[in-house]
């Protein structure tokens, strides 16, 4: 696969994205409108009324994917330039799934304060900021600071994307197992950005915070540990368990956002009745799908892989969250918007799945069961489910800056975007 991937990326034109004009440029008159002297008129209108930038430019449909390359996929701190292929890849997903344009920006800066200042200065360009592949714990302060200082949504997908999809999966898993969120024992292996965000979101659907046990590379975060980063302090538990294996017995839900092959069949067998295992390490999960389901017939299993059921894939979230947030010019992506996305995904899973979606995955039929607890990434209905839910939550919580036209009108608007992949987004008027 290595040679194929390298050839794919190096084929002319290099990389995976490009900028194309969206207006006619065939004549000298066209060019006089596009640039001088015609361009002066929208500039002067925006100077008088700054909100007109959304009418005369692409800002309302433009996301900045910004990284410093300190935590790229499973590759680690490989640097800003080496992270660029990932950022271009994410740009492709934004465009394919939600019709959103992207500039990817790779910044050679690891000092959080300097990074914050650089990103903040870019606000006039973008309708939203997707922070990507920034290491913990710096990513927490970077997002918090930018969220407070910028009037456009700032979303660190590595934190919140996985949390939203996991929450949707758990909502449906609870229904299938007849379990209650408040009764769950939850073990999360990994204590980085995704793990902490997952824990926070799970508490919003009823999981008791004290029943969440977090495990990092040194073991269970318990009351005998010292030297813990402040982000881990809320997860200190009074327990005699020191290792992942120690804490596993009686667990209802295991979430792995760590490394491959740290969970054994014996550990899965020690879990509570009707257990749930979301083993999300990529490309190889904490326990392989075949091993896990061989250990327990009553298991609900999810991974980050596309070749097994229940793929927890962030592409089910970020394109549609930004779509909904930017279309009502939300100032933030708040918890209510994230939960709206999770509940929308959970509800969509229970609706009849179109035949073409099943066929795209080589299946005759797909229906809600333990092998289908979240929608498939190639299901086009996700856009029409998640984006409206997010937009409505933004309006309801008072962070939207323009009116929402109603669900049916908004769905028609989304259909038009996807049908034509228009390069300029005309927003709604108040």
Protein Blocks (a to p, Z undefined) as FASTA:
>chain_A
ZZmmmmmmmpccehjbdcddfbdckbmklmmmmmcfklmmmmmmmmmmmmlmmmmmcklm
cccdddehlagcjnojnbjklmmmmmmmmmmmmmmmnopacdddddddfbfklmmmmmmm
mmmmpgbdcdehiacfklmmmmmmmmmmpccdcddfklmmmmmmmmmmmmmmmmmnopaf
klpccddedjbfklmmmmmmmmmnopafklpccddfkbccdfkbghiafklmmmgccdfb
fbfklmmgopabdcddbbehkbcfklmmmpcehiadddfbdfbdfbdfklmmmmpmkbcc
ddfbfkbghiacfklmmmmmmmmmmmnopabdcfklmmmmmmmmmmmmmpccdfklmmmn
opabdcddfklmbccfklmklmmmmmmmmmmmmmmnopafbdcebjklmmmmmmmmmmno
pabdcdddZZ
